[in-house]
Amino acid sequence: MSKQMKKTGSILGLILFVLLTTNSIGNAQKVYNCQYKSDADINVYVSDYRSDADLVVYKCDYKSDASGNEGEWYFVNYKSEADKKIYITSYRSDADLIIYFSDYRSDAEWKNKSKQHLMY
């Protein structure tokens, strides 16, 4: 194999790596709110109290603002656009994840990091 082919292969490998890791970093931030529990990936309970939450969530106005897995969510209109589909349950005992909605982006964070895998 020539040096040029090795160099091209290395560059393509690097580009592929960047694309794959960038995609996984942005995962689970485009969220769809399901009508039916059976359609959801996870069940979520919305708490009135920040202190009860596993995750403090900030609702983004733009899809491009939702990045990482730090609680910045953008709600999409179609299931097919979502990274995660959630069902908001009325009962805390039915929930996989308890969230609190904040009006401030700087508040978005995991309070219980052991549940962070649920949004990947």
N, C-alpha and C positions, 0 to 999 in steps of 0.2 A: 504494500500500500504506500502510495506517495505521501510526502509531507503535506501537500495541499489537501489531499483527501482526509488525512488525519485531523488537520486543522479545521476543515469544514465539518467533520463529524463531531469534533469537540464543541464547536460553536453551536451546532444544531442541538447537541445534548444539553448545553447550558440554557439555550432558549426554551427547550422543553421543560427543564427543571424549573425555570422561573415561572413559566405559564402554569405548571401544576401546583407549585407552592402558592402562587398568587391566588389561584382559584380556591385552594383550601383555606387560606386566610380569610377570604371573603364569605365563606360558607356560613349558612344559617342566619344570615342577617336579613334576607328577603323572606318575609314571613307571610303566610296566608292563614287567615282565621276561618277554620272549617265550621260548617253548620252541624256536622255529624261527628261524633266521637270516633266512629270507625274509620273515618277518612284521615284522621290526624296521626302525626308521628309522635306527638307528646300531648299530654293533658296539662293545662296550665290553670292555676288559680290566681286571680288578681286580688291582692291584699290591699286593704285601706291603710296599712301601716308599713312603712319602710323597714322597720325593725323585724318584721315577720318574713321578709322576702329573701329568697335565695339569689335573686337577680333584680337589680334596679334597672328598668328599661326606659330609654328615651326614644320616642317615636320621631323618626327623621321625616322631613318633608320631601327629600329627594333620595332616589335610589342610590346615587353616587355617594351619599353621606353615610350610608350603612357599611361599616367596614370592621373586620376583625370579629372576635367573639367577646365583645365587651358590653353588650346590652344596647347597642344602637340598632334599632330595628326599623325597617321600611316595610310597611304592609302593602302587598301587591293585590291586584284585583283578580288574578287568575291563579289557580292551583299550580298550573304548569310553570309559572314564573318563580315559584317559591323554592327556597333552599330548605325550609322547614315548614311543615303544616302543623298548626296548633289547634287545639279545641279548648275553649275557655269553659271550665267547669264551674258550677255553682257551689261545689263542695270542696273544701280544702283537702279532705281525706281522699278524694279521687285524683288529686293532682300529682304529677311527676315533678313539677316545677312551680314554685310560688314566686310571682313577680310583683313588683310595685312600679307603677308608671310615674316617672318624674317629669316635670316641666323643663328641667335643665339638663343639657347634654353632659355637663361635667359630673353629674350625679350617677351616670350610667356605670355600673360595675357589678361584679360578682361578689355577693356576700357569702355564698357557700360554694367554694370552688370545686367541691367534690361532685357537683351536678353540672359543671361546665361542659362535660362530654355530651350532654343531652342536646346541645345546640350546634354540635359539629356535624 
